[in-house]
Amino acid sequence: MRIVRYHAHGSPEVLVTEETDLPAYGPQDVLVRATAIGVDHADVQRRRGTFPLGAPSLPHCPSTDVTGVVEAVGRDVQGLAPGTRVLVWKAPAAYADYVAAPASRVLPLPDGIDDAEATLLGSTGRVALNLLRTAAVSAGESVLVHAGAGAVGHIAVQAARQLGAARVIATAGSEEKREFVRSLGADHVVDYTAADWPEQVTEAAGGGVDAVLDGVGGKQLLTDVRLLAPYGRLVVYGGSGGDTVQPDLPVLDLLGMRTVTGFSMPAVLEHRPRQAQQAVRDLVRMVTDGSVRPVIHARVPLTEAARAHELLEERRTMGRVVLVTT
Ligand SMILES: NC(=O)c1ccc[n+]([C@@H]2O[C@H](COP(=O)([O-])OP(=O)(O)OC[C@H]3O[C@@H](n4cnc5c(N)ncnc54)[C@H](OP(=O)(O)O)[C@@H]3O)[C@@H](O)[C@H]2O)c1
């Protein structure tokens, strides 16, 4: 089978396609023939060697969400038969024709969701819904979603409305992206490359913002804190902006009943597994009833993974990029 990996950190060209054996699977694992493979911003940062939580050991093949068909199951696996169409959440060595993963990460897929779109139900969509729940967004509130055209952002914009948010405000870095985010139902979309973006957000919210989701990070985190209404919540979940220097948290600014929380999906899965699983069930319902529309920016052949990484690095994507095996 084909596998795409890198033997050194660097530019997208370090991603090379190689031939290898099918992955081994144990008694509690499932072997899946992949059809669509999600590409994450973290894959790009890890490939560069700049992921804030550390670089992977080499050679490395990214771990990400994969949709496919069960090829075989380990002897202790129940309820999953060969031929079943499934989503694998965070499959190891995932840029490949086949992946092996514990059955606990494998979810049968309902009809009506395309394979590429279904990859968004894994970490990305689950992150979006869990972010909103961590921010405790409730009916009638205002929500600011930074990078609203991104893979996580575009689901968060739509799901915020489903959770009852009265005003959904988003930021995006180009007019094309802002138009896209408006088409998803955001009430206001702000150009956060403009110097007065904080004032534009305040005007759109009619005052302070109740909840802010920030996966871009850097200096704007300080501004986010100051944009919060009393009892407002900022949830920080990533650093796609690439700033390596983190701002000091202005603790005195939190005295106005403001809260800042860090978010990690692996931590939610470890400590609140039922909350994490509920999010997937809720997302499946929202996608099948049409209230959330997962958007695929591009379907790129597996062997052209470098091109997929370039799209993310060039900051051109709206929704998610997936690799396809056929
Ligand atoms: N904590 C967790 O458990 C968790 C889980 C999943 C993802 N994440 C993190 O969440 C963040 C977003 O992930 P994603 O999959 O939604 O990524 P994505 O689709 O690539 O979106 C990231 C967005 O960041 C914005 N951006 C700002 N500066 C950028 C730069 N220098 N280069 C590239 N993009 C830049 C871009 O929007 P504009 O052009 O509009 O600015 C882009 O659309 C990432 O940092 C990722 O690592 C965290």
The ligand as an SDF file (V2000), in Angstrom:
LIG
                    3D

 48 52  0  0  0  0  0  0  0  0999 V2000
   -6.9450   22.2220   21.0250 N   0  0  0  0  0  0  0  0  0  0  0  0
   -7.3570   21.2280   20.2480 C   0  0  0  0  0  0  0  0  0  0  0  0
   -7.7560   20.1510   20.7150 O   0  0  0  0  0  0  0  0  0  0  0  0
   -7.3490   21.4430   18.7620 C   0  0  0  0  0  0  0  0  0  0  0  0
   -7.9590   20.5100   17.9160 C   0  0  0  0  0  0  0  0  0  0  0  0
   -7.9830   20.7690   16.5260 C   0  0  0  0  0  0  0  0  0  0  0  0
   -7.3610   21.8970   16.0260 C   0  0  0  0  0  0  0  0  0  0  0  0
   -6.7200   22.7300   16.9010 N   0  0  0  0  0  0  0  0  0  0  0  0
   -6.0580   23.9450   16.4120 C   0  0  0  0  0  0  0  0  0  0  0  0
   -7.0460   24.7980   15.9160 O   0  0  0  0  0  0  0  0  0  0  0  0
   -6.4610   25.6790   14.9570 C   0  0  0  0  0  0  0  0  0  0  0  0
   -7.3410   25.7360   13.7200 C   0  0  0  0  0  0  0  0  0  0  0  0
   -7.3460   24.4550   13.1220 O   0  0  0  0  0  0  0  0  0  0  0  0
   -8.0690   24.2430   11.7310 P   0  0  0  0  0  0  0  0  0  0  0  0
   -7.9910   22.8000   11.4190 O   0  0  0  0  0  0  0  0  0  0  0  0
   -9.3810   24.9340   11.7320 O   0  0  0  0  0  0  0  0  0  0  0  0
   -7.0660   25.0290   10.7670 O   0  0  0  0  0  0  0  0  0  0  0  0
   -7.3330   25.7830    9.3690 P   0  0  0  0  0  0  0  0  0  0  0  0
   -8.4830   25.2190    8.6470 O   0  0  0  0  0  0  0  0  0  0  0  0
   -6.0090   25.8210    8.6840 O   0  0  0  0  0  0  0  0  0  0  0  0
   -7.7400   27.2390    9.8310 O   0  0  0  0  0  0  0  0  0  0  0  0
   -6.8090   28.0490   10.4820 C   0  0  0  0  0  0  0  0  0  0  0  0
   -7.1090   29.4860   10.1490 C   0  0  0  0  0  0  0  0  0  0  0  0
   -6.1510   30.2800   10.8320 O   0  0  0  0  0  0  0  0  0  0  0  0
   -6.0530   31.5010   10.1400 C   0  0  0  0  0  0  0  0  0  0  0  0
   -4.6590   31.9520   10.1430 N   0  0  0  0  0  0  0  0  0  0  0  0
   -4.2020   33.0490   10.7670 C   0  0  0  0  0  0  0  0  0  0  0  0
   -2.8920   33.1860   10.5780 N   0  0  0  0  0  0  0  0  0  0  0  0
   -2.5030   32.1490    9.7980 C   0  0  0  0  0  0  0  0  0  0  0  0
   -1.2440   31.7460    9.2600 C   0  0  0  0  0  0  0  0  0  0  0  0
   -0.1130   32.4370    9.4860 N   0  0  0  0  0  0  0  0  0  0  0  0
   -1.2010   30.6180    8.4980 N   0  0  0  0  0  0  0  0  0  0  0  0
   -2.3100   29.8870    8.2840 C   0  0  0  0  0  0  0  0  0  0  0  0
   -3.5400   30.2330    8.7620 N   0  0  0  0  0  0  0  0  0  0  0  0
   -3.6210   31.3520    9.5220 C   0  0  0  0  0  0  0  0  0  0  0  0
   -6.5760   31.2880    8.7170 C   0  0  0  0  0  0  0  0  0  0  0  0
   -7.7520   32.0750    8.5660 O   0  0  0  0  0  0  0  0  0  0  0  0
   -7.6760   33.5960    8.0230 P   0  0  0  0  0  0  0  0  0  0  0  0
   -6.9120   33.5770    6.7420 O   0  0  0  0  0  0  0  0  0  0  0  0
   -9.0910   33.9490    7.8700 O   0  0  0  0  0  0  0  0  0  0  0  0
   -6.9650   34.3640    9.0930 O   0  0  0  0  0  0  0  0  0  0  0  0
   -6.9680   29.8260    8.6810 C   0  0  0  0  0  0  0  0  0  0  0  0
   -8.1800   29.6240    7.9880 O   0  0  0  0  0  0  0  0  0  0  0  0
   -5.0520   25.1590   14.6940 C   0  0  0  0  0  0  0  0  0  0  0  0
   -4.1330   25.9310   15.4380 O   0  0  0  0  0  0  0  0  0  0  0  0
   -5.1130   23.7450   15.2400 C   0  0  0  0  0  0  0  0  0  0  0  0
   -3.8660   23.2680   15.6360 O   0  0  0  0  0  0  0  0  0  0  0  0
   -6.7210   22.5370   18.2380 C   0  0  0  0  0  0  0  0  0  0  0  0
  1  2  1  0
  2  3  2  0
  2  4  1  0
  4  5  1  0
  4 48  2  0
  5  6  2  0
  6  7  1  0
  7  8  2  0
  8  9  1  0
  8 48  1  0
  9 10  1  0
  9 46  1  0
 10 11  1  0
 11 12  1  0
 11 44  1  0
 12 13  1  0
 13 14  1  0
 14 15  2  0
 14 16  1  0
 14 17  1  0
 17 18  1  0
 18 19  2  0
 18 20  1  0
 18 21  1  0
 21 22  1  0
 22 23  1  0
 23 24  1  0
 23 42  1  0
 24 25  1  0
 25 26  1  0
 25 36  1  0
 26 27  1  0
 26 35  1  0
 27 28  2  0
 28 29  1  0
 29 30  1  0
 29 35  2  0
 30 31  1  0
 30 32  2  0
 32 33  1  0
 33 34  2  0
 34 35  1  0
 36 37  1  0
 36 42  1  0
 37 38  1  0
 38 39  2  0
 38 40  1  0
 38 41  1  0
 42 43  1  0
 44 45  1  0
 44 46  1  0
 46 47  1  0
M  CHG  2   8   1  16  -1
M  END
$$$$
